[in-house]
């Protein structure tokens, strides 16, 4: 029998499994009882309740209402899920949603007594409501994974593989809020993978695909990149690194400083040299077990049905809008469009309008960036003009009179290509 872990690499907008769904329903039932007891004790609504890591319920800073934090899979939700999330925010919150730098969506301002019903509604819609699972906070993915000309390869199958293997109920966390894992498609590291507890940056060596591996990165209080652990790790072995670090922390709890927030705290406490020696001591034993090898055949993107690109209404497209927000894709005739959001905020009504526009275009057409923006992808050329009108209406993309700086071009010569061809399909 093979020791390789087989992964279904088709795009999935949910990390739910029957086992996990049962676990989450049990957690909600316990939360209901806890809230009822607190209401009886306090003789009123909105009893004090703290963060619930297993359910993604988070205490808002300086505020009584709670917020629910929803983890994405590979940085993405489907249009159907976004519609459900937006309607939930309208019904149970204040009609506001906030994107986080971890590619999550927050539904803020939910009264404590409404938290269980909100969670049940989201779970019924097939949305993962879990928080920290298997000691992993979450796994981020580049917003342009699979579409970028510059990427070494698409890291989405790797993120989906790890999400499926690691994202299930587990024992209490090694340290709050859990390990942060990030991927990047190339040396640009536009998803800030190096600033995670474990960061994987795609690379190749002699025709083989693999990753440069960084550990101990930290996004706060001062952003600090991680230490280089490996210049090249074969793509099938990434789970070995995660399992090694988790086992070190689980079997040596005395090395975890009190109130440690991330892996960097542990490395600083031990010293870099001692920490790396500890990794070198554990890693061969983990590899010897041969239980965590991913199947390379399952780490390639699944073929998708190509969309018809259609024609671009070039004369009507705003030159500034194209320069600032539109990116060419390596899929001929398809484009990506960035939607900046002020502090990651978007109203429920605007998110519903956006999801309705994207629904006919498929499931994998919206990602979130670590910069708290939406990144629309796989947009046929003929849809650029109507999309331009929609995004200008629901966002701050009204900058016709602003001067375009070289940085705004992002190295893309998309406008010149559109001008020459007049069509996305040629």
C-alpha positions in Angstrom: 0.0 0.0 0.0 1.3 3.4 -0.9 2.3 5.8 1.9 1.5 8.8 -0.2 -1.5 11.0 0.7 -3.9 11.3 -2.2 -5.5 14.7 -2.5 -8.5 15.6 -4.6 -7.2 18.8 -6.3 -10.4 20.1 -7.8 -11.3 23.6 -6.7 -13.3 23.5 -3.5 -14.8 26.5 -1.8 -15.4 24.7 1.5 -13.2 22.9 3.9 -16.2 21.0 5.5 -16.3 17.3 5.9 -19.1 15.3 7.6 -16.9 14.6 10.6 -16.0 18.3 10.9 -19.7 19.4 10.5 -20.7 17.0 13.3 -18.0 18.5 15.5 -19.1 22.1 14.8 -22.7 21.3 15.5 -21.7 19.9 18.9 -19.7 23.0 19.6 -22.7 25.2 18.8 -24.9 23.2 21.1 -22.4 23.7 23.9 -22.2 27.4 23.1 -26.0 27.7 23.3 -26.0 26.2 26.8 -23.1 28.5 27.9 -24.9 31.6 26.6 -28.2 30.6 28.2 -26.5 30.1 31.6 -24.7 33.4 31.2 -28.0 35.2 30.4 -29.7 33.7 33.4 -26.8 34.7 35.6 -26.5 38.2 34.3 -30.3 38.7 33.9 -30.0 40.3 30.5 -28.8 39.9 26.9 -25.3 40.2 25.6 -23.6 38.4 28.5 -19.8 38.6 28.6 -18.2 35.9 26.5 -14.6 35.5 25.2 -13.1 34.3 22.0 -14.1 30.8 21.0 -11.2 29.5 18.9 -13.0 26.3 17.7 -15.8 28.3 16.2 -14.1 31.4 14.9 -16.0 33.6 17.4 -13.8 36.6 18.2 -14.2 39.4 20.8 -14.1 42.8 19.2 -11.6 45.1 20.7 -13.3 47.7 23.1 -16.8 46.5 22.1 -19.4 44.2 23.7 -20.8 42.6 20.4 -18.8 39.7 19.0 -17.7 39.0 15.5 -17.6 35.8 13.5 -14.4 35.2 11.5 -14.8 32.9 8.5 -11.8 31.1 7.0 -11.5 30.8 3.3 -10.1 27.9 1.4 -7.2 28.9 -0.7 -8.1 32.5 -0.3 -11.5 32.1 -1.9 -15.2 31.9 -1.4 -17.7 31.1 -4.2 -20.2 33.7 -5.3 -23.0 31.6 -3.7 -21.1 31.6 -0.4 -20.5 35.3 -0.5 -24.2 36.0 -1.1 -25.0 33.8 1.9 -22.4 35.6 4.1 -23.6 39.0 3.0 -27.2 38.2 3.8 -26.1 36.8 7.2 -24.4 40.1 8.0 -27.6 41.9 7.2 -29.8 39.7 9.2 -27.7 39.2 12.3 -25.1 42.1 12.2 -25.1 45.6 10.9 -24.8 44.9 7.1 -21.0 45.2 7.2 -18.2 42.8 6.3 -14.5 43.2 6.8 -11.7 41.4 5.0 -8.7 40.4 7.1 -5.0 40.1 6.2 -5.3 36.4 6.6 -7.8 36.1 3.7 -10.8 35.7 6.1 -14.1 37.6 6.3 -15.3 39.1 9.5 -19.0 39.6 10.3 -18.9 42.2 13.1 -21.4 43.6 15.6 -23.3 40.4 16.4 -25.1 40.3 19.7 -24.0 37.4 21.9 -27.5 35.9 22.1 -27.6 35.7 18.3 -24.2 34.0 17.8 -25.5 30.4 17.8 -28.2 31.1 15.3 -25.8 33.0 13.1 -23.3 30.0 13.2 -26.1 27.5 12.4 -27.3 29.6 9.4 -23.8 29.8 8.0 -23.1 26.1 8.5 -26.4 25.3 6.8 -25.1 27.2 3.8 -22.0 25.0 3.6 -19.6 27.6 5.0 -16.8 26.6 7.3 -17.3 28.3 10.7 -14.4 26.7 12.4 -11.6 28.7 14.0 -8.2 27.2 15.0 -8.2 23.6 13.9 -5.3 21.1 14.3 -3.2 23.9 15.8 -3.3 25.7 12.4 -4.8 29.2 12.3 -5.1 29.2 8.5 -3.2 28.9 5.2 -2.9 31.8 2.9 -2.5 31.6 -0.9 -1.5 34.2 -3.5 -4.5 36.0 -5.0 -3.1 35.5 -8.5 -2.2 31.8 -8.0 -2.9 30.0 -11.3 -3.2 33.2 -13.4 0.2 34.9 -13.0 2.7 34.9 -15.8 5.5 35.2 -13.2 4.6 32.3 -10.8 6.8 29.2 -10.9 3.6 27.1 -10.6 0.1 27.3 -9.1 0.2 26.7 -5.3 -3.5 26.3 -5.0 -3.5 22.5 -5.0 -0.9 22.5 -2.2 -3.0 24.8 -0.1 -6.1 22.6 -0.7 -4.1 19.5 0.2 -2.9 20.9 3.5 -6.3 22.4 4.2 -8.0 19.0 3.8 -5.4 17.2 5.9 -4.9 19.7 8.7 -8.3 21.4 8.9 -10.2 19.1 11.2 -11.0 19.0 15.0 -8.0 18.5 17.2 -6.6 19.0 20.7 -6.1 22.4 22.3 -3.7 24.8 20.5 0.0 24.8 21.2 -0.1 28.5 21.5 -2.8 31.0 20.5 -3.9 31.6 17.8 -2.1 28.7 16.1 0.4 28.3 13.4 0.1 30.7 10.4 1.2 29.1 7.1 1.6 31.1 3.9 2.4 30.3 0.2 3.8 32.4 -2.6 4.1 31.6 -6.3 7.5 33.2 -6.9 10.3 35.3 -5.5 8.1 38.5 -5.5 6.3 37.0 -2.4 3.3 39.2 -3.1 1.3 37.2 -0.5 3.9 37.9 2.2 4.6 34.2 2.8 7.9 35.0 4.6 6.0 36.8 7.4 4.2 33.6 8.5 5.2 31.1 11.1 5.9 28.8 8.1 6.3 30.2 4.6 6.6 28.3 1.3 7.8 30.2 -1.8 7.6 28.3 -5.0 10.8 27.6 -7.0 12.3 25.0 -9.3 15.6 23.1 -9.4 16.7 21.0 -12.3 13.2 20.7 -13.6 11.7 19.7 -10.2 9.1 21.8 -8.4 9.7 22.7 -4.8 9.7 25.5 -2.3 12.1 27.8 -0.4 11.0 27.4 3.2 11.1 30.1 5.9 10.1 29.7 9.5 9.6 32.2 12.3 8.2 35.1 10.3 6.0 37.6 12.2 3.5 40.2 11.0 3.6 42.1 14.3 4.4 44.1 16.3 7.2 44.9 13.7 6.9 42.9 10.5 9.8 40.5 10.4 10.6 38.0 7.7 11.3 34.4 8.7 14.6 32.6 8.7 15.5 30.5 5.7 15.2 26.9 6.7 15.7 25.3 3.2 16.7 26.6 -0.2 14.8 23.8 -1.9 12.3 21.4 -0.5 10.5 19.1 -2.9 6.8 19.9 -3.2 5.7 16.5 -1.9 7.6 17.0 1.4 6.0 20.2 2.7 3.8 18.4 5.2 7.0 17.0 6.8 8.1 20.5 7.8 4.7 21.3 9.4 4.5 18.0 11.2 8.1 18.4 12.5 7.4 21.9 14.0 4.2 20.7 15.5 5.8 17.7 17.2 8.7 19.8 18.5 6.2 22.2 20.1 4.0 19.4 21.5 6.8 17.4 23.0 8.8 20.3 24.4 6.2 22.6 25.9 8.7 24.1 28.3 10.3 25.9 25.3 7.2 27.8 24.6 7.4 31.2 26.4 4.4 32.3 28.5 2.0 34.4 26.3 3.9 33.3 23.1 2.0 34.6 20.1 3.9 32.9 17.3 6.8 30.7 16.3 9.1 33.6 16.3 8.6 33.9 20.1 9.8 30.4 20.5 12.8 30.8 18.2 13.8 34.0 20.0 13.4 32.3 23.4 15.6 29.3 22.3 18.0 31.2 20.1 18.2 30.6 16.3 21.0 28.0 16.4 19.4 25.9 19.1 16.0 26.0 17.4 17.5 24.9 14.1 19.4 22.1 15.8 16.1 20.9 17.4 14.5 20.9 13.9 17.4 18.9 12.4 17.1 16.4 15.3 13.4 15.7 14.8 13.1 16.0 11.0 14.8 12.7 10.0 12.5 10.7 12.3 9.4 12.4 10.8 10.6 11.6 7.3 11.4 8.0 8.3 7.7 7.5 9.2 6.8 8.1 5.6 3.2 9.0 6.5 3.2 12.6 5.2 4.4 12.4 1.6 2.0 14.2 -0.8 1.4 12.6 -4.2 3.0 14.8 -6.9 0.3 13.8 -9.4 -2.3 15.3 -7.1 -0.5 18.6 -6.8 -1.1 19.8 -10.4 -4.2 22.0 -11.1 -7.2 20.2 -12.5 -8.1 21.2 -16.1 -11.0 23.6 -16.3 -13.4 24.3 -19.1 -12.2 27.5 -20.9 -14.5 30.4 -21.0 -15.2 32.2 -24.3 -13.2 35.4 -24.1 -15.5 37.5 -26.3 -14.7 41.0 -27.6 -13.5 44.0 -25.6 -15.3 47.3 -25.9 -11.9 49.1 -25.9 -13.0 52.6 -26.8 -15.3 52.8 -23.8 -12.9 51.4 -21.2 -11.3 53.9 -18.9 -7.5 54.1 -19.5 -6.9 54.9 -15.9 -9.1 52.1 -14.7 -7.4 49.5 -16.9 -3.9 50.7 -15.9 -4.6 50.7 -12.2 -6.8 47.7 -11.6 -6.8 45.2 -14.6 -4.2 42.5 -15.0 -3.6 40.2 -17.9 -3.7 36.4 -17.2 -1.7 33.6 -18.7 -5.1 32.2 -19.8 -5.6 33.8 -23.2 -8.5 36.2 -23.3 -9.1 36.3 -19.5 -8.3 39.1 -17.1 -8.0 39.8 -13.4 -9.3 42.9 -11.8 -8.4 44.2 -8.3 -11.1 45.7 -6.1 -9.5 47.9 -3.4 -11.6 48.1 -0.2 -11.1 50.9 2.4 -9.7 49.1 5.4 -11.1 45.9 4.0 -14.7 47.0 4.5 -17.6 46.3 2.1 -21.4 46.5 2.7 -23.6 43.5 2.4 -25.6 45.1 -0.4 -22.5 45.8 -2.5 -21.1 42.3 -1.9 -24.4 40.8 -3.0 -24.3 42.9 -6.2 -20.7 41.7 -6.8 -21.6 38.1 -6.2 -24.6 38.3 -8.6 -22.3 39.7 -11.3 -19.8 36.9 -10.8 -22.2 33.9 -10.5 -22.6 33.3 -14.2 -18.9 33.3 -14.7 -18.2 30.2 -12.5 -17.0 29.3 -9.0 -13.3 30.2 -9.0 -13.5 33.9 -9.9 -12.8 35.8 -6.7 -9.9 35.6 -4.3 -8.9 37.8 -1.3 -5.5 39.3 -1.0 -3.4 39.7 2.2 -3.8 43.4 1.5 -7.5 43.1 2.4 -8.8 43.6 -1.2 -10.9 41.5 -3.5 -9.2 40.1 -6.6 -11.6 39.1 -9.4 -10.2 36.6 -11.8 -11.0 34.6 -15.0 -13.0 37.6 -16.3 -13.7 37.3 -20.0 -12.8 40.4 -22.0 -16.4 41.2 -23.0 -17.2 41.5 -19.3 -14.6 44.2 -18.5 -16.9 47.1 -19.5 -19.9 46.1 -17.4 -17.6 45.2 -14.5 -15.9 48.6 -14.7 -19.3 50.3 -14.3 -20.2 48.1 -11.3 -16.9 48.5 -9.5 -16.9 52.3 -9.9 -20.4 52.3 -8.5 -19.6 50.2 -5.4 -16.0 51.3 -4.6 -13.7 54.3 -4.8 -12.4 53.5 -8.3 -13.2 57.1 -9.5 -9.7 58.4 -10.2 -10.0 59.6 -13.8 -8.1 62.8 -13.0 -5.3 61.2 -11.0 -1.9 61.0 -12.6 -0.7 57.4 -13.2 2.6 56.5 -11.6 4.9 53.8 -12.9 4.2 51.8 -9.8 0.5 51.7 -10.7 1.2 49.8 -13.8 2.5 46.7 -12.0 4.7 45.8 -14.9 1.6 44.9 -17.0 1.3 46.2 -20.6 -2.3 45.2 -20.8 -3.6 48.4 -22.3 -1.1 48.3 -25.1 -2.1 44.7 -25.9 -5.8 45.5 -25.8 -5.2 48.5 -28.1 -3.3 46.4 -30.6 -5.8 43.5 -30.7 -9.1 45.1 -29.9 -10.2 41.7 -28.7 -9.3 39.5 -25.7 -9.4 36.4 -27.8 -6.7 37.3 -30.3 
